[in-house]
Amino acid sequence: MSQKSDLEGHRLPFADDAARHLAADDAGRDAVMPRVTISRTSNASASQPQAAIAHSPQSGAGVLVSALREADWLTADRVTAFTRVFLVLFIACIAIIPWAAPTMEVGHDFAAFWTAAKLALQGRAGDAYGDAGRAAVAAVLGQNTYAPFFYPPTSLLFWLPFALVPFATAAVVWIFATGAAYAAAVRAMLERGSVVPALAFPAVWVCALFGQNSLFSAALLGGSAVTLDRYPVIAGALLGCFSYKPQIALLAPLVLILTRRWRALAAAAATTLVLVLAATAFFGIDPWIKFVAVLPEASAWSLGGGPGFEKFASPYAAVRLAGGSSSTAWLVQVTAAAIAIAVLILVLRKRPGGAAEIALMVAMTGLCVPSLGNYEVVILAIPGAWLIAQALAQGWLPYERIAVAALYLTPFAMVPAGANGLQLAPIAAAAVAILVVRRIRHLPLPDAPAEIANH
């Protein structure tokens, strides 16, 4: 049974309704209304001043603080209606691109995946990592300077089926398939409530516009979050699929070891091994040799800010974007990663549950990977979904609702902020991590007696 908290902001909806009815019945009494809250410990004396304040007239500043603290005006119906408008606007904007912005290359990033898989189908997988690969991308998008293809050969296994159809068709199928998988993962995490806000999340549309693979990553992370407790082998297999993009699951082995998820760890290792062997069997050893050879060029391109530091989402990129030196940026990056890993270790020793563990892992990943792209911000929807699911079940913590809403809108501000030398993505990742840690600390302890505090 879950324990209850006397912290303001944890009130259950039915408790507030009951308090209002009792207030109407006892209008002449000078008594404090009973209130039901959720807490780890009871502290009725500390709540007495809060109850008295709740009955006293509030100043304008007090009303504002209360509005931000509780954010009761952010109801589920309003959020859903608001995000439905977002969704319609996003779809409309994409629909008018051929007329409003005919030079915009929709599916630009997917072209690299598709051409690499196309070369692999022709028995030339190794060529994806050199000039032939860039020439293939140029043949699709037009002459330009393109980054080297630096995904491991295991990634080609996932994109191979898309190379069987023309580029435009493949891009549409990729975007819709990964979008549907992402929506299904978020829906499973929420358990109840609308999935519209997740689909209208601005970071989703960044991925859709460029055909990036972050929706696929988010789907794998969400799937592992909902299966880790009950189906650890499935969760491990999903995490093992990150052999296609290892940096996103950089912390997964540590998380699984800390939480003693041995079956999931074994499944992840086995899945990775199978994918490596399959890629070697299908494409030979040559792609692996050329993949290793292209890594220094890929590192120089990303960490050197080839596409612009505003297009990356790490603490390293934030410092470089602000004009800092490479050595300063590395110092900040290593420090942020060390703090993130230390917090991860301290929090996960208590094994708060599979979904909580993956949510914290994802948030900390945003602080640990120096070459993280800004399109990867969409993976923060996974810890966001976990936070919302916990709030719906246990009640919102103070300022939690307004913080989640602000983080939801962060991708809107990332472009103008980046143009002015400010990278918001690491700040967003740190804020999500803080919210997840805070929520984990308020999780009900297993098999603990429930307390109902009457003030």
N, C-alpha and C positions, 0 to 999 in steps of 0.2 A: 504494500500500500504506500502511496506517496505521502510524504510529509508536507506540512503546510507552512506558509510564510506570512509574517505580519508586516512585510515591507510594503509600503504604499506602491501602488501600481500593479500589484499582483491580484487585485480584486477579481473575483469571478463575476460574470455578468448577472447571475441570478442573485448574488449577494447584494449588488447595488439595487436591483429591483425590490428585493425584500426590505432594504433599508428605507427606500422611498415610501413604500406602503406603511411601514411602521411609523415613519415620521408624520404621515398624514393622520394616523390613528392617535398618536400621542403628542399632538401639537402643543398641548398645554403642559406637558411634562418637561422638567429640566433634567433630561437624561441623555446619555450618549447612546446613539443607535448601535445595536449589535452589528458586527461585520464579520464575514467569513473570509479568511485569507489563506494563502498557501505559504508555508515556511519550513525551513529546516529546524528553527528553534522558536519558542514563544517568548515574546518580550512585551507584555501588555503595558508595562509602565512606560516604556519608551514611546508607545503609540498614543498615549493620552494627550500630549501636547499637539500631535498631529490631528487628532480628532477635534480638539478645541479650535485649532486653526481652520479646519474645514468648515466650522460653523460661524466663523467670524467674517465680516466683510473684507473683500480682497481689493487691493489697489490695482491700478492698471498693470503695473509690473507683475503683481502676483497672478493676475489672470493670464498674462502672457506666459509666465513660467509654468503655470498649471497646464496651459494649452500645449506646451511643448513636452512637459513631463509625462502627461497621460496620453495626449494626442488622441482623445476619444473621438474627435471629429474625423479621424482617418478610419472610417468604418469599412468593412469588407465590401459593402455595396458601392460605396463611393470610389474605392480603389479600383474595383472591377470596371465600373462605368468609365472612370478616367482612363484606364489603360486600354479599354476598348477603343476610345477615341484615338489614343496613341497608335494602336494597331492599324486602324483604318488609315490614319495619316501616313504611316510608314509604307503601307501597301500602295497608297496613292502616289507617294513620292517615287517609289521604284517603278510604278507603271508609266510615269511620264518621263522617265530618264531618256528614252530614245528621242524625245522631242526637246526636252529641257536641257539635257546634257549629253548630246550625241557622241561626244568624244570620251565619255566615261567608260572604262573597261570593266564591266560587271563580270565577276568570276575571274578576275585577274590572277589571283593566287592559285585557284584551282587549275589554271592552265599548266602550271609546273607539275602538279600531281598527275594530270591527265597525259601530258606528253611523256613523262617518265614511264608511266605504265604502258603507253603506246610503244615506246622503244623496247620495253621488256617483252611485250607480246611479239615483237619482231626478232627476239633473241639478242637484243642489243642493250640489255639492262645497264651494263657498265657505261654506255655512252651518255646515260642520263646525268652523270656526274662531271661532264666536261663540256667542251664547246659545242658538241653535237646536241646536247640537251638544251643549251641556250638557243641554238639555232632553231630547234623544234618549237620552243616557246615563241620565238620571234615570228615563226611561220604562222602561228595562231593569232598573236596579238599585234604584230607589226614590229618593225625594226626599233630596237631600244636597247638599253643596257639592263640586263637581268642578273639577279643574284644566282649564285651556284645552287644547284639542287643538293641539299645536304641532309635529307632524311635517310635513315638506314634502309637497306634493301628489304627488310621486313615490311616496311610501309607499302611497298609495291603490291604485296599480296592483297591489301585492302582496296587499292585503287585499280587493280587489274580488271575487274568486271566492267568498270566505267569506260575503259579504253576500247570496249567492244562496240560502242556507239559513238556518233559524232559529238564533237566538243560541246556544242550548245545543249544538246539533249542530256549529255552526261552531267553538265554543270547544274541543270535544273533538277535532275534526279538526285544528285549529291546534296544539294541544298535542302530539298524537301525531305529526303530520307534522314539526314542528320538532324534537321529541325524537328522531325517527328520523334526521333529517338530521344532527343533532348527534352521535348515536351513530356514524353512518357516517363522519363526518369524523374523529372520535377514533380509530375502528378503523383507518382508513387511515393515520393518523399512527403508531399503535403498531406496525403491520405484523404483530405477533404478540402473544399474550397476550389476556386476557379484557377485554371492554368493560364488564363488570358494574360495576367500580369507578367508571367514568365515569358510568354511569347512576345509581349510588347517591350520587354527589357531592351533598351537601346543597343546594348552590346551584341544582342542576337542579330540585329540588322546590320551591324558592321561585318559580322561573319558572313551573313547571307550575301551582302553586296559583293564581297571579294571572294566568296567561295572557299573561305578558310576552313580549317579542320577542327576549330575549337568547339563547335557544337557536338562533334563526335567525341571529343575529349570530355566535355561536360556530361554527355550521355553515359560514357564509361564510368566516370566518377560517381554520378548519381546512382547508377545501377549497382556499383559496389557498395555504396552507402546503405541502400535498402536491403541488400542481401547478406551483408557481412555477418550479422548475428545468426540468422536462420540457415543460410546457405553459404557457408564460408568458401566452399570450393568454387562456386559460381563467382563470388566476389573476387577471389584470387585470380580466376581466369580473366575476368574483366580488367583487373589491374595488370595482368600479364600482357594484355593487348597493347599496353603502352610501350612495348618494344618498338612500336612505330614512331613514337615521340617520347623518348625516355625522360626528358627533363621535367615533364608534367608529373610523372610518378617518382620523382627524385627521392621523396621522403617516404614512399610506400613501404620499402623494406624495414626502415626504422620504426614506423608506426606498427607494422604487423609484429615485429619482435617485441616492442615495448608492451603491447597488449596481449602478447602470447597467443597470437592467432596462427598457430602452426599449420593448420590445414589450409588456410588461405595463403600463407606464405609458400607452402609447397605447391599449391595450384598455380600461383603466380610464376614461380620459377619454372614449373613444368610447361606452362603455356608459352613463356618466353623462349624456352629451349625448343619447343615444337615449331614455333614461328621462325626461329633462326635456321633450324634444319630444313624447314620447308622452303624458305627463301634460297638457301644454298642449293637445294635439290633442283628447284625450278630455274634459277638464274645463274648458278655456278658461283665460283669464288671471285671472279673478276669484279663484280659490283662491290664486294666487301673491300677489296684492295683499293678501288677508286674512291669509295666512300671515306675510308680512313685518310686517303691522300688529300681529299678536298676539305677536310675539317679545319686546317689552319686558315684557308681562304675564307671559309664560312665564318670562322671566329673573328677574323679581321674585318669582315663585312658588317657583322652585327655589332660587335663591341666597338668597332671604329665608327659606328653611326652611318653606315652606307646609305640607308634609306632615310636617315634623320632620326635623332634621338627621341623626338616626339612620338615616333611610332613604336617605341618600346615602353615597357611598363614596370621596370625594375628600379630599385634604389640607385643602382649604378647609372642607369639612363637618366634618372632624375637629376643627379649631380652633374652629369655631362651636359644635359640640356640647360642647366642653370649657369653653365660656363666653367664648372670645376674641372680640374685636371684628371687625367686617368688614374693617377695614384690616389688622389682624394676620393674619387668615385669607388675605387676598389676597397679602400678603407671603410667607407660607409656601407658598401655592399656586404663585406665580410662581417662587419659588426651587426648589421641588421639580420643576416642569416644566423649568426651565432646566438643572438637573443631569441630569434624565432625558434631555433632548435632546442634551446634550453627550456623555453616555456613549453614547447611540445612535450619534452621529456617529463617535466614536472607534472603537467596536467594529465597526460595519458597513462601515467603509472597507476591511476585509479580506475582505469578501464571504464569510461563513462558510457560505453555502448557504441556499436558499429557506426551508426549514422553520425554521432558526435565526433568520433575519431576521424572519419573521412572529412567531415566539415572543417575540422581544425587543420587537418593536413592540407587541404586545398587552400585555405586562407594563408597558411605559412609558406606554401609554395610560391605565392605571389611575392614573398620577401626574400626568397632564397635563390631564384634563378635569374642571373644577370641578363640573359638574352631573351627574357620573356616579352612577347609581342603584345601591343596594346589590345589586339583582338582577343587575347587570352583572358581579358577581364570577364568574359562571359562565364568562365568556370566559377566565378564568385557567386553565381546564381545557386550553386549547390549548397554552400554554407548558408546563403540567404534563405533558401527553401527550408533548411533544417531549423533555422531560427524562427521562421514563421510557423512551422508545424508545432514547435515547442510552445510558442506563445498562444496558439489556438487551443492547445491542450491544457496549459498550466496558467495562462494569464500573462499579460505583457509586463515586463520589468520597466521601471522608470526610465524615460527617454529612449527606450528601445525602439518603439514604433516610429518615432520621428527620425531616428538615426538610420533605420532600415530604408525609410522613404528617401532620405537624402542620398544614401549610397546608391539607391536604385536609379536616381537621376544623374549620378556622377558622369556616366559616359557622354551625356549631353554637353557637359562643361569641359571635357577632356581636350577637345580640339581647340577651342579658343584659349584655354589655359596653356596648352602646349605651344601655341603660337606666341605666347608671351613668356616662355621660359619656365613654366611650372608644370611638372608632371604629377597628375593627381592619382594615378593608378596605385603607386606604392602606399599613399596615404589611405586610399580606399581599402587596400589589402590589410593594412595594419588595423584600421577601424573594424573591419569584419572579424579579424582575429581577436580583438579585444571583446567584441560582442559575443563571440562564440565561447571564449574562456569564461566570461561573466555568466553566460547562460549555463555552462557546464557546472559551475560552482553552485547554481541554484537547482540543479536537477534533483528530483526526489531520490533519496537513498533507497536501495532495494530492501524490502522486508522491514521497513521502519514503520512504527505506528503513526497513524495520521493524527494531526492535532488540529483542532478547530478553536481558534482564538476568538473569544468574545470580549470586546473592549468595553 
